[in-house]
Amino acid sequence: MPTQLKVMLGNHPHTRPLKDGTVPVPGVDCQYPESTPLPPAFARMVRDLAYDICEMPMATYLQALDAGIPVTLLPVVLVGSTHHRSLTRLPEGPELSPADLAGRRVGVRAYGQTTGLWVRGWLQEEYGVKSSDVTWVTTEDVHVAQYVNPPNVERSKAERVADLLRSHDVAAAVLGPKAIGGQGAGLVPLVADAERAGQAWIERHGTIPANHLLVVRDDVLRDSPDAVHAVYRALEQAIADTAGERDGSPAGRAVTAGWSPRLTACVAVAARYAREQGLIGKAVDVAAIERKTAFLTA
């Protein structure tokens, strides 16, 4: 009998071939539950281990690892991009440089949101503004229940991050890629040439920021490694088959499968940022993470 796995994936061009059966998963009966919106599924995974395999944001994975939640990273990047455009302000407001944010209030969906992780990382690297220099105003809780926000994080009653800006509760706001074209329509980035700055970040670090990766429950990896391997290979095939649907932008180039120097660098930079920002308390052994699933690409 085929192994049954509950696999939570967002709706992306490169996951569609698995969901519609165009790319089969030999020996595995995959169920693909839906979650609209997707983020609540991440919380269900790290709080209740609700799925066997699950798409997961980088920051949520690092916090889960830090908290000892039994999930293992699989080497698949499902969503990624640079995030210099993600730090926004009102167009009619005064011009504001990222360097001006020290001592100010900035909105973000959750302190553990991955876009915020990357934004705070370049904010410190390029402008000298540490995460502790800013009051972060959030509209949601972090996914990992064990995590306690630092004292410079406030919870707002506002439903959307852009509303914090429009009510003048914050000076700037961090918006994820989808939110920029949605609730953030009309907002402008604080970084004047965001694309150039993002490309400079890529060249400096030798990687592209990953937002969503993939994790598997430890017991599933232990008990059904062949099934996990089959899912990984199917996703690898689907990513290759849909290459023509992605452009040469950082978002298009970010989608990958397999361990590589670029992916290990991405995890290492994210882990360093996460520790600097108080999202995790312990250093991350990226080599150990890679060894655990090296068999997938052997």
C-alpha positions as CSV (number, residue, x, y, z in Angstrom):
1,M,0.0,0.0,0.0
2,P,1.2,3.5,-0.7
3,T,2.3,5.7,2.2
4,Q,-0.2,8.4,3.0
5,L,1.2,11.8,3.6
6,K,-0.6,15.1,4.3
7,V,1.4,17.7,2.4
8,M,0.6,21.4,3.0
9,L,1.7,23.6,0.1
10,G,0.8,27.0,-1.0
11,N,-0.6,27.6,-4.5
12,H,2.5,28.4,-6.6
13,P,3.2,27.6,-10.3
14,H,5.8,25.1,-9.1
15,T,3.5,23.3,-6.7
16,R,0.6,23.1,-9.1
17,P,2.0,20.0,-10.9
18,L,2.0,18.0,-7.7
19,K,-1.5,19.1,-6.7
20,D,-3.1,18.4,-10.1
21,G,-1.2,15.1,-10.6
22,T,0.9,16.2,-13.6
23,V,4.0,15.2,-11.6
24,P,3.2,12.0,-9.6
25,V,4.7,11.0,-6.3
26,P,5.5,7.3,-6.8
27,G,4.5,5.1,-3.9
28,V,2.9,7.9,-1.9
29,D,-0.7,8.9,-1.6
30,C,-0.4,12.6,-1.0
31,Q,-3.3,14.7,0.3
32,Y,-3.0,18.4,-0.3
33,P,-5.1,20.3,2.1
34,E,-5.8,24.0,1.4
35,S,-5.5,27.0,3.7
36,T,-6.7,30.4,2.7
37,P,-4.9,32.4,3.8
38,L,-1.8,30.2,4.1
39,P,-0.1,31.7,7.3
40,P,-2.5,30.0,9.8
41,A,-1.3,26.6,8.4
42,F,2.3,27.5,9.6
43,A,1.1,28.0,13.1
44,R,-0.9,24.7,13.0
45,M,2.3,22.9,11.9
46,V,4.6,24.3,14.6
47,R,2.0,24.2,17.4
48,D,0.1,21.0,16.6
49,L,2.3,19.2,14.0
50,A,-0.8,19.2,11.9
51,Y,0.9,18.0,8.6
52,D,3.5,15.5,7.6
53,I,5.2,17.9,5.2
54,C,4.6,21.7,5.2
55,E,5.6,24.8,3.5
56,M,7.2,27.1,6.2
57,P,8.7,30.6,6.4
58,M,12.4,30.8,7.2
59,A,11.9,32.7,10.5
60,T,9.2,30.3,11.7
61,Y,11.5,27.3,10.9
62,L,14.4,28.9,12.8
63,Q,12.2,29.6,15.8
64,A,10.8,26.1,15.7
65,L,14.4,24.7,15.6
66,D,15.3,26.9,18.6
67,A,12.3,25.8,20.5
68,G,13.0,22.1,19.9
69,I,9.9,21.5,17.8
70,P,10.5,18.1,16.0
71,V,10.6,19.3,12.3
72,T,13.5,19.0,9.8
73,L,14.3,21.4,7.0
74,L,14.0,20.1,3.4
75,P,16.2,21.8,0.8
76,V,13.4,23.4,-1.2
77,V,12.9,27.2,-1.6
78,L,9.3,27.8,-2.6
79,V,9.2,31.6,-2.2
80,G,12.0,34.2,-2.0
81,S,13.1,37.6,-3.1
82,T,15.0,40.7,-1.9
83,H,13.2,43.0,0.5
84,H,14.5,46.5,0.2
85,R,11.1,47.4,-1.3
86,S,9.3,46.0,1.7
87,L,10.0,48.9,4.0
88,T,7.4,51.5,3.1
89,R,5.9,54.9,4.1
90,L,3.0,57.1,3.1
91,P,3.6,58.9,-0.2
92,E,2.3,62.2,1.2
93,G,4.4,62.0,4.4
94,P,7.8,63.5,4.9
95,E,10.7,61.8,3.1
96,L,12.3,59.3,5.5
97,S,15.5,57.4,5.2
98,P,15.9,54.0,6.8
99,A,18.6,55.6,8.9
100,D,15.9,57.8,10.4
101,L,14.0,54.9,12.0
102,A,16.0,54.7,15.2
103,G,13.7,55.7,18.0
104,R,10.6,55.5,15.8
105,R,7.7,53.1,15.5
106,V,7.5,50.6,12.6
107,G,4.6,48.3,11.7
108,V,5.1,44.7,10.9
109,R,2.6,41.8,10.7
110,A,4.4,39.9,13.4
111,Y,7.9,40.2,14.9
112,G,8.5,36.7,13.7
113,Q,7.4,37.4,10.1
114,T,10.2,36.4,7.7
115,T,10.0,39.6,5.6
116,G,10.6,41.5,8.8
117,L,13.6,39.3,9.6
118,W,15.2,40.2,6.2
119,V,14.4,43.9,6.5
120,R,15.8,44.2,10.0
121,G,18.9,42.4,8.8
122,W,19.7,44.9,6.0
123,L,18.6,47.8,8.1
124,Q,21.3,47.0,10.6
125,E,23.9,46.0,8.0
126,E,23.5,49.0,5.7
127,Y,22.1,51.8,7.9
128,G,23.4,50.9,11.4
129,V,19.8,50.7,12.8
130,K,19.5,47.7,15.2
131,S,16.2,45.9,15.8
132,S,16.4,47.1,19.4
133,D,16.5,50.7,18.2
134,V,13.0,50.5,16.9
135,T,9.6,49.9,18.4
136,W,7.9,47.2,16.3
137,V,4.1,47.4,16.2
138,T,2.4,44.2,15.2
139,T,-1.0,43.0,14.1
140,E,-0.5,39.3,14.7
141,D,1.2,36.9,17.0
142,V,4.3,34.8,16.0
143,H,3.6,31.3,14.9
144,V,5.8,29.5,17.5
145,A,3.8,29.6,20.7
146,Q,6.9,29.2,22.9
147,Y,8.4,32.5,21.8
148,V,8.0,35.7,23.8
149,N,8.4,39.0,22.0
150,P,11.1,41.4,23.2
151,P,10.0,44.5,25.2
152,N,10.3,46.8,22.1
153,V,7.4,44.9,20.4
154,E,3.9,46.2,20.8
155,R,0.6,44.5,19.7
156,S,-1.9,46.8,18.0
157,K,-5.6,46.3,17.6
158,A,-5.4,47.2,13.9
159,E,-6.2,44.4,11.5
160,R,-3.7,45.3,8.8
161,V,-0.2,46.7,8.8
162,A,-1.0,49.3,6.2
163,D,-3.7,50.6,8.5
164,L,-1.0,51.5,11.1
165,L,0.6,53.8,8.6
166,R,-2.6,55.4,7.5
167,S,-3.6,56.1,11.1
168,H,-0.2,57.6,11.7
169,D,0.5,55.2,14.5
170,V,3.9,54.2,12.8
171,A,6.4,56.1,10.7
172,A,7.0,53.1,8.3
173,A,5.7,49.6,7.7
174,V,7.1,46.3,6.6
175,L,5.0,44.6,4.0
176,G,5.4,41.2,2.5
177,P,5.5,40.7,-1.3
178,K,1.7,40.0,-1.6
179,A,0.8,42.9,0.7
180,I,2.8,45.4,-1.3
181,G,0.4,45.0,-4.2
182,G,-2.6,44.7,-2.0
183,Q,-3.1,46.6,1.2
184,G,0.1,48.5,0.5
185,A,-1.0,49.9,-2.9
186,G,0.2,53.4,-3.2
187,L,2.9,53.2,-0.5
188,V,6.4,54.0,-1.4
189,P,9.7,52.4,-0.3
190,L,12.1,54.2,2.0
191,V,15.0,52.9,-0.1
192,A,15.1,55.1,-3.2
193,D,16.6,52.4,-5.6
194,A,15.3,49.3,-3.9
195,E,16.1,47.0,-6.9
196,R,19.7,48.1,-7.0
197,A,20.1,47.8,-3.2
198,G,18.6,44.3,-3.3
199,Q,21.0,43.2,-6.0
200,A,23.9,44.6,-4.0
201,W,22.8,42.5,-1.1
202,I,22.7,39.4,-3.3
203,E,26.2,40.1,-4.5
204,R,27.5,40.7,-1.0
205,H,26.1,37.5,0.5
206,G,26.1,35.2,-2.5
207,T,22.5,34.2,-2.0
208,I,18.9,35.3,-2.4
209,P,16.7,35.7,0.7
210,A,14.3,32.7,1.0
211,N,10.9,33.4,2.5
212,H,9.2,30.0,2.3
213,L,11.0,26.6,2.5
214,L,9.7,23.1,3.3
215,V,9.8,21.1,6.5
216,V,8.9,17.5,7.4
217,R,8.0,16.1,10.8
218,D,10.9,14.2,12.4
219,D,8.9,11.0,12.9
220,V,7.8,11.0,9.3
221,L,11.4,11.4,8.1
222,R,12.5,8.6,10.4
223,D,9.7,6.2,9.6
224,S,9.1,6.9,5.9
225,P,12.3,8.3,4.4
226,D,11.5,6.8,1.0
227,A,8.2,8.6,0.9
228,V,9.8,11.9,1.9
229,H,12.4,11.3,-0.8
230,A,9.7,10.8,-3.4
231,V,7.9,14.0,-2.4
232,Y,11.2,15.9,-2.6
233,R,12.0,14.4,-6.1
234,A,8.5,15.3,-7.3
235,L,8.9,18.9,-6.2
236,E,12.4,19.1,-7.7
237,Q,10.9,17.9,-11.0
238,A,8.0,20.3,-10.8
239,I,10.4,23.2,-10.2
240,A,12.4,22.2,-13.2
241,D,9.3,21.8,-15.4
242,T,8.0,25.2,-14.5
243,A,11.2,27.1,-15.0
244,G,9.8,28.9,-18.0
245,E,7.1,30.4,-15.8
246,R,9.7,32.3,-13.7
247,D,11.6,35.3,-14.9
248,G,15.2,36.4,-14.1
249,S,14.2,38.6,-11.1
250,P,15.4,37.6,-7.6
251,A,11.9,36.2,-6.9
252,G,12.2,34.0,-10.1
253,R,15.7,32.9,-9.3
254,A,15.0,32.2,-5.6
255,V,12.9,29.0,-6.3
256,T,15.2,26.1,-6.1
257,A,15.6,22.5,-4.9
258,G,18.7,20.8,-3.5
259,W,21.4,21.8,-1.1
260,S,23.9,24.2,-2.6
261,P,26.4,26.8,-1.3
262,R,23.7,29.4,-2.1
263,L,21.1,27.7,0.1
264,T,23.5,27.1,3.0
265,A,24.6,30.7,2.8
266,C,20.9,31.8,2.9
267,V,20.2,29.7,6.0
268,A,23.4,30.9,7.7
269,V,22.7,34.6,7.1
270,A,19.0,34.2,8.2
271,A,20.2,32.4,11.4
272,R,22.7,35.2,12.2
273,Y,20.0,37.9,11.6
274,A,17.5,35.9,13.8
275,R,20.0,35.7,16.7
276,E,20.9,39.4,16.4
277,Q,17.2,40.3,16.5
278,G,16.4,38.1,19.5
279,L,14.2,35.7,17.4
280,I,16.3,32.8,18.5
281,G,18.6,32.3,21.4
282,K,21.1,29.7,20.2
283,A,23.6,29.6,17.3
284,V,22.5,27.4,14.3
285,D,24.6,24.6,13.0
286,V,23.8,24.8,9.3
287,A,26.1,22.0,8.4
288,A,24.2,19.7,10.7
289,I,20.9,20.7,9.1
290,E,22.3,19.9,5.7
291,R,23.7,16.5,6.8
292,K,20.3,15.4,8.1
293,T,18.8,15.5,4.6
294,A,21.8,15.1,2.4
295,F,20.5,11.7,1.3
296,L,17.8,13.5,-0.7
297,T,20.3,14.7,-3.2
298,A,22.8,11.9,-3.1
